[in-house]
């Protein structure tokens, strides 16, 4: 009798373990933007491909619009393992003690997306991600948001045009220095407050990728926009290192493939949406869009590139030099 009970018990345990083995591994992917943004769409794309490539072994649950964790809570939640994946903006790593990521905020450090991707997909991008590992974070990919343009209620064509203009920036010592380099007055302000501040004249202008400017209707309260592509806004897709390292090797490989495909998709739609937003701003007739001549853009570049030297002690000269080497940029030849 006892033997029979033991056999039944072992069989039951076996069935329970088999049932457990068939349960998909759930990955909670939290982000703070809307589902219909490039980051939101790319997150959903990754979730779909992760399910397909792992044959249903993994289920990625995407939580958009801060529904799981707010902007300021999510990094701690990742480190504690309450969520497995995030895609914060690159500016979020400075407060964690990884100021090297502020290299992406430097004005005119990338002339185009080709140069940018030499860094994000190359050795420099990998070295930056390695800085996060001591904090229990593993970097998986860099996703584009886009290059920024300036907007204001007066034309901004030359460095002198910025003098005395109150320009909204996100919290960043690098961006403060960038604005001061051309005589503007930097104003740190939450993104959600910018439209009203522009409308009421609390600030005169701002800088944004075109999709941000258009979707937030800032073009309705800005008379002029100069397409400078002077700075970059991007995201890092990150995961809890302990969780990632503990995955079966085959599953981890399949998720890496899904992330690679999602990154290609993310960067493609970010460009398409920024290009489309620029055309919509033009078509609205509310904002006059100005394309600077190469000489005008070079004058702005010469005025702002000294910020790179100024920020060496903060970001690290070795990091800035590594980006220069990867892109072929020589500030001495400006």
Residue pairs with C-beta under 8 A, 6 or more apart in sequence:
24 56
24 57
24 58
24 59
25 57
25 58
25 59
25 247
25 251
26 58
26 59
26 60
26 61
27 50
27 58
27 59
27 60
27 61
27 84
27 85
28 61
28 63
28 68
28 82
28 83
28 84
28 85
29 43
29 46
29 47
29 60
29 61
29 62
29 63
29 83
29 84
29 85
29 86
29 87
30 63
30 66
30 67
30 68
30 69
30 74
30 77
30 83
30 85
30 86
31 39
31 40
31 43
31 62
31 63
31 64
31 86
31 87
31 88
32 65
32 66
32 70
32 71
32 74
32 88
33 39
33 40
33 64
33 65
34 40
34 64
34 65
35 41
35 44
35 62
35 64
35 65
37 211
37 215
38 143
38 144
38 145
38 211
38 266
38 269
38 270
38 273
39 87
39 143
39 145
39 235
39 266
40 62
40 64
41 265
41 266
41 269
42 87
42 143
42 262
42 263
42 265
42 266
42 269
43 62
43 64
43 87
43 262
44 62
45 261
45 262
45 265
45 266
46 60
46 237
46 258
46 259
46 261
46 262
47 60
47 61
47 62
49 257
49 258
49 261
49 262
50 58
50 60
50 254
50 255
50 258
51 58
51 59
51 60
52 258
53 254
53 255
53 257
53 258
54 251
54 254
54 255
57 251
58 251
58 254
58 255
60 85
63 69
63 83
68 74
68 77
68 83
69 77
69 82
69 83
74 83
74 86
74 88
75 86
75 88
75 92
75 96
77 83
78 84
78 85
78 86
78 137
78 238
78 239
78 240
79 135
79 136
79 137
79 240
81 240
81 242
81 243
83 240
84 239
84 240
84 243
85 140
85 237
85 238
85 239
86 237
86 238
86 239
87 143
87 235
87 236
87 237
87 238
88 235
88 236
88 238
89 145
89 233
89 234
89 235
90 101
90 104
90 105
90 142
90 233
90 234
90 235
90 236
91 101
91 102
91 105
91 170
91 171
91 172
93 99
93 100
93 101
93 132
93 236
94 101
94 102
94 172
96 132
96 135
97 135
98 128
98 131
98 132
98 135
99 314
99 315
99 316
100 128
100 131
100 315
100 316
100 319
101 128
101 236
102 172
102 173
102 174
102 311
102 314
102 315
103 109
103 128
103 315
103 316
103 319
103 320
103 323
104 232
104 234
105 172
105 174
105 175
105 178
105 231
105 232
106 174
106 178
106 231
106 307
106 308
106 311
106 315
106 320
107 178
107 181
107 230
107 231
107 301
107 304
107 305
107 307
108 230
108 231
108 300
108 301
108 304
108 305
109 232
109 308
109 320
109 323
109 327
109 329
110 116
110 119
110 147
110 232
110 327
111 229
111 327
111 329
112 229
113 144
113 147
113 267
113 271
115 326
115 327
115 328
115 329
116 144
116 232
116 234
117 267
118 326
118 327
119 125
119 323
119 326
119 327
120 142
120 234
121 142
122 326
123 322
123 326
124 319
124 322
124 323
124 326
125 142
127 322
128 139
128 319
129 138
129 139
129 236
132 138
132 139
132 238
133 241
136 240
136 241
136 242
137 238
137 239
137 240
137 241
138 238
138 239
138 240
138 241
138 244
138 245
139 236
139 237
139 238
140 237
140 238
140 239
140 256
140 259
141 236
141 237
141 259
141 260
141 262
141 263
142 234
142 235
142 236
142 237
142 263
143 234
143 235
143 236
143 237
143 263
143 266
143 267
143 270
144 232
144 234
144 235
144 266
144 267
144 270
144 271
145 209
145 211
145 212
145 233
145 234
145 235
145 270
146 209
146 210
146 211
146 212
146 232
146 233
146 270
146 271
146 273
146 274
147 209
147 229
147 230
147 231
147 232
147 233
147 274
148 207
148 208
148 209
148 228
148 229
148 230
148 231
148 232
148 233
149 207
149 208
149 209
149 210
149 213
149 225
149 226
149 227
149 228
149 229
149 230
150 156
150 167
150 205
150 206
150 207
150 225
150 226
150 228
150 230
151 205
151 206
151 207
151 208
151 213
151 218
151 219
151 222
151 224
151 225
151 226
151 287
152 165
152 167
152 204
152 205
152 206
152 222
152 223
152 224
153 204
153 205
153 222
153 223
153 224
154 161
154 165
154 204
154 223
154 224
155 161
155 224
155 226
155 288
155 290
156 162
156 165
156 205
156 224
156 226
157 226
157 290
157 292
157 296
158 296
158 299
158 300
159 182
159 183
159 299
159 300
159 303
160 183
162 179
162 182
162 183
162 184
163 182
163 183
163 184
164 183
164 184
164 185
165 184
165 185
165 204
165 205
166 184
166 185
166 187
166 202
166 203
166 204
166 205
167 179
167 184
167 185
167 186
167 187
167 203
167 204
167 205
167 206
167 207
168 187
168 188
168 189
168 194
168 197
168 198
168 203
168 205
168 206
168 207
169 175
169 176
169 178
169 179
169 186
169 187
169 188
169 189
169 206
169 207
170 188
170 191
171 188
173 311
173 314
174 307
174 311
174 314
174 315
175 186
175 207
175 231
176 186
176 188
177 307
177 310
177 311
178 186
178 231
178 304
178 307
179 185
179 186
180 186
181 303
181 304
181 306
181 307
182 300
182 303
182 304
187 197
187 202
187 203
189 197
189 203
191 212
191 216
194 203
194 206
194 216
194 218
195 216
195 217
195 218
195 221
196 202
197 203
198 205
198 206
198 218
198 221
198 222
199 221
205 222
206 213
206 218
206 222
207 230
207 231
208 216
208 218
209 233
209 274
210 274
210 275
210 277
210 278
210 281
211 270
211 273
211 274
211 276
211 277
212 218
212 233
213 219
213 222
213 225
213 277
213 281
214 277
214 278
214 280
214 281
215 277
219 225
219 281
219 284
219 286
219 287
220 284
220 286
222 287
223 286
223 287
223 288
224 287
224 288
224 290
225 281
225 287
225 288
225 289
225 290
226 290
226 292
227 278
227 289
227 290
227 291
227 292
228 292
228 297
228 300
230 300
230 301
230 304
237 259
237 263
244 252
247 255
278 289
281 287
281 289
282 289
292 300
298 334
301 334
302 334
305 331
305 334
308 320
308 331
309 331
311 320
312 320
323 329
324 330
324 331
